[in-house]
Amino acid sequence: MQFHQFAILPIEIRLQIWLATLPGPRHVGPLPPARRPNIRKRRMPYQEDPVALKINRKSREVALHHYVKRDATHLKHWERRDDVKYSAYMDYRVDYASFYRFQSFGFDAGTANEEDFGALFFSRLEMGRIERLWLAHENISDLARDICRWIDRWLDLFPRVKEIVVEVRNLKFCGGLALGGGVFLTVAEALQNAQFRGREALERIKEEKERDRIPWEIPVLEVDDVEKLLGRGFK
């Protein structure tokens, strides 16, 4: 049903309505390889831009207070490569830069290749604007180690990041984590241990930056099963 009286509403109300159409936190990132055949077959956009960018000049002005146009040349390369339509705008303060696997960053020689190197989805300029990260990890036995290695090697690419979420997958049938010397951690303990060690790594970086007199705030780090993350309000 169309509302034909919208144009005569006071501008303040129209602005509030357009603001309410903004989607809030989104996951913006590369299309996982496993989903590419289905998306390509349907020829549907993988990520949509907020509708307020397309209604009229005023609605677009509202949206552009929050959304920044992505690097068009960089984005076009990925759209051609994956044969999908990605969102051309991002709210770098609210949206999550979402990576479907830790290996997208290539911890070891030979683990990354051009077909599945998701860390390149954002240009260096875009990485410098991102404030929220969402990383997926699939092996609890390497979780704590990989989080620390990621922080040491890659965090500098995201100088403005304020929040890091690590979604740990494949926990449904996992009984826990066996360590050396007969030590066994439950899933909950292993997740807490990974989060604790990650925060220690962030504290070390903070100390190094303070010695160099570089202002920097430690980002919030959350490590958990996806269902629990969603239960705490993550989208």
C-alpha positions as CSV (number, residue, x, y, z in Angstrom):
1,M,0.0,0.0,0.0
2,Q,1.4,3.4,-1.0
3,F,1.3,6.4,1.3
4,H,0.6,9.4,-0.9
5,Q,0.7,12.0,1.8
6,F,4.4,11.5,2.6
7,A,5.6,14.5,0.5
8,I,3.5,16.9,2.6
9,L,4.8,15.7,6.0
10,P,7.0,18.2,7.8
11,I,10.6,17.8,6.7
12,E,11.7,16.9,10.2
13,I,9.4,13.9,10.2
14,R,10.5,12.9,6.7
15,L,14.1,13.0,7.8
16,Q,13.4,10.8,10.8
17,I,11.6,8.3,8.6
18,W,14.6,8.1,6.2
19,L,16.9,7.8,9.2
20,A,14.8,4.9,10.4
21,T,15.3,3.1,7.1
22,L,19.0,2.8,7.6
23,P,19.7,-0.9,8.3
24,G,22.1,-0.6,11.3
25,P,25.0,-3.0,11.7
26,R,25.6,-5.1,8.6
27,H,28.2,-7.7,7.7
28,V,30.2,-6.4,4.8
29,G,32.8,-8.7,3.3
30,P,33.7,-11.2,0.6
31,L,31.4,-13.9,-0.5
32,P,32.4,-17.3,0.9
33,P,33.5,-19.7,-1.9
34,A,30.9,-22.3,-0.8
35,R,28.1,-19.8,-1.6
36,R,29.3,-18.5,-4.9
37,P,27.6,-21.0,-7.2
38,N,24.1,-20.4,-5.8
39,I,24.5,-16.6,-5.7
40,R,25.8,-16.6,-9.3
41,K,23.0,-18.8,-10.5
42,R,20.3,-16.5,-9.1
43,R,22.2,-13.4,-10.3
44,M,21.1,-11.6,-7.1
45,P,23.2,-9.0,-5.2
46,Y,25.2,-10.4,-2.4
47,Q,25.0,-7.2,-0.4
48,E,22.5,-4.4,-0.9
49,D,23.0,-0.7,-0.3
50,P,20.6,1.2,2.1
51,V,17.4,2.1,0.3
52,A,17.7,5.7,1.5
53,L,20.6,6.2,-0.9
54,K,18.2,5.7,-3.8
55,I,14.9,7.5,-2.9
56,N,15.6,11.2,-3.5
57,R,18.1,13.9,-2.8
58,K,17.1,14.5,0.8
59,S,17.0,10.8,1.7
60,R,20.4,10.4,0.1
61,E,21.8,13.3,2.2
62,V,20.6,11.6,5.3
63,A,22.2,8.3,4.3
64,L,25.5,10.0,3.4
65,H,25.9,11.3,6.9
66,H,26.5,7.7,7.8
67,Y,27.7,5.9,4.7
68,V,30.9,6.4,2.7
69,K,31.4,5.3,-0.9
70,R,33.8,2.4,-1.1
71,D,36.9,2.4,-3.4
72,A,35.1,1.9,-6.7
73,T,38.1,0.5,-8.6
74,H,39.0,-2.0,-5.9
75,L,35.3,-3.0,-5.5
76,K,34.8,-3.5,-9.2
77,H,37.7,-6.0,-9.3
78,W,36.0,-8.1,-6.6
79,E,32.6,-7.9,-8.3
80,R,34.1,-9.2,-11.6
81,R,36.0,-11.9,-9.8
82,D,33.1,-13.2,-7.8
83,D,30.4,-12.4,-10.4
84,V,28.1,-10.7,-7.8
85,K,27.0,-7.2,-6.8
86,Y,28.6,-6.0,-3.5
87,S,27.4,-3.0,-1.5
88,A,29.1,0.2,-2.8
89,Y,28.7,2.0,0.5
90,M,29.7,1.2,4.1
91,D,29.2,2.8,7.5
92,Y,32.7,2.3,8.9
93,R,31.6,3.1,12.4
94,V,28.7,0.6,12.6
95,D,29.1,-2.1,9.9
96,Y,31.3,-5.2,10.6
97,A,34.1,-5.9,8.1
98,S,33.4,-9.6,8.0
99,F,35.9,-12.3,7.0
100,Y,34.6,-15.8,6.7
101,R,37.9,-17.5,7.8
102,F,41.0,-16.7,9.6
103,Q,43.1,-18.3,6.8
104,S,41.9,-15.4,4.6
105,F,44.9,-13.6,6.1
106,G,47.4,-16.3,5.2
107,F,49.3,-17.1,8.4
108,D,51.7,-19.5,6.7
109,A,53.3,-19.6,3.3
110,G,51.0,-21.5,0.9
111,T,47.8,-21.2,3.0
112,A,46.5,-18.2,1.0
113,N,45.9,-17.9,-2.7
114,E,44.3,-15.4,-5.0
115,E,41.0,-17.3,-5.2
116,D,40.5,-17.3,-1.4
117,F,42.5,-14.4,0.0
118,G,39.6,-12.5,1.6
119,A,41.8,-10.1,3.4
120,L,42.2,-8.2,0.2
121,F,38.5,-7.5,-0.1
122,F,39.1,-4.0,1.4
123,S,41.7,-1.5,0.1
124,R,44.3,-0.2,2.5
125,L,42.4,3.1,2.7
126,E,39.2,1.3,3.7
127,M,41.0,-0.8,6.3
128,G,42.1,2.4,7.8
129,R,38.5,3.5,8.3
130,I,37.0,0.2,9.7
131,E,36.0,0.3,13.4
132,R,34.4,-3.2,13.8
133,L,35.8,-6.5,12.7
134,W,34.1,-10.0,12.6
135,L,36.4,-13.0,12.0
136,A,35.3,-16.6,11.7
137,H,37.4,-19.4,13.1
138,E,36.8,-23.1,12.6
139,N,39.3,-25.0,14.8
140,I,39.2,-24.5,18.6
141,S,42.5,-26.4,19.1
142,D,44.3,-23.5,17.3
143,L,42.0,-20.7,18.4
144,A,44.1,-19.0,21.1
145,R,47.3,-19.3,19.1
146,D,45.7,-17.9,15.9
147,I,44.1,-15.0,17.7
148,C,47.4,-13.9,19.1
149,R,49.1,-14.3,15.8
150,W,46.4,-12.4,14.0
151,I,46.7,-9.5,16.5
152,D,50.5,-9.4,16.2
153,R,50.5,-9.6,12.4
154,W,47.4,-7.9,11.1
155,L,45.9,-5.5,13.6
156,D,48.0,-2.6,12.3
157,L,46.0,-2.8,9.1
158,F,43.0,-1.6,11.1
159,P,44.3,1.4,13.2
160,R,40.8,2.6,14.1
161,V,39.3,-0.7,15.1
162,K,37.3,-0.5,18.3
163,E,35.7,-3.9,18.4
164,I,36.8,-7.4,17.3
165,V,34.4,-10.3,17.3
166,V,35.7,-13.9,16.7
167,E,32.9,-16.3,15.8
168,V,34.0,-19.8,16.6
169,R,32.4,-22.5,14.5
170,N,32.0,-26.3,14.6
171,L,31.5,-26.5,18.4
172,K,28.3,-28.4,18.4
173,F,29.9,-31.8,18.7
174,C,33.1,-30.7,20.4
175,G,33.6,-31.9,23.9
176,G,36.6,-29.7,24.7
177,L,40.3,-29.2,24.1
178,A,43.0,-31.6,25.3
179,L,46.3,-29.9,26.1
180,G,49.7,-31.4,27.0
181,G,50.4,-32.9,30.4
182,G,46.9,-34.3,30.8
183,V,45.2,-30.9,30.9
184,F,41.7,-30.8,29.4
185,L,39.6,-27.6,28.9
186,T,35.9,-27.6,28.3
187,V,34.6,-25.6,25.3
188,A,33.7,-22.7,27.6
189,E,37.1,-22.8,29.2
190,A,38.9,-22.9,25.9
191,L,36.9,-19.9,24.6
192,Q,37.7,-18.0,27.8
193,N,41.3,-18.9,27.5
194,A,41.5,-17.7,23.9
195,Q,39.8,-14.4,24.8
196,F,42.2,-13.9,27.8
197,R,45.3,-14.6,25.7
198,G,44.0,-12.3,22.9
199,R,43.4,-9.5,25.4
200,E,47.0,-10.0,26.7
201,A,48.3,-9.6,23.2
202,L,46.3,-6.3,22.9
203,E,47.7,-5.1,26.2
204,R,51.2,-5.8,24.9
205,I,50.5,-3.7,21.8
206,K,49.1,-0.9,24.0
207,E,52.3,-0.9,26.1
208,E,54.5,-0.7,23.0
209,K,52.5,2.2,21.6
210,E,52.7,4.0,24.9
211,R,56.4,3.7,24.9
212,D,56.4,5.3,21.5
213,R,53.9,7.9,22.6
214,I,51.3,6.7,20.1
215,P,47.7,7.3,21.3
216,W,45.7,4.1,21.0
217,E,42.7,2.6,22.7
218,I,42.5,-1.2,23.2
219,P,39.6,-2.6,21.1
220,V,36.9,-4.8,22.8
221,L,37.5,-8.5,22.0
222,E,34.7,-11.0,22.0
223,V,35.3,-14.7,21.4
224,D,32.4,-17.1,21.4
225,D,30.0,-19.5,19.6
226,V,27.9,-17.7,17.1
227,E,24.6,-18.5,18.8
228,K,25.8,-17.0,22.1
229,L,27.0,-13.9,20.2
230,L,23.7,-13.5,18.6
231,G,22.0,-14.0,21.9
232,R,24.0,-11.0,23.3
233,G,22.7,-8.7,20.6
234,F,25.4,-9.1,17.8
235,K,23.9,-9.1,14.3
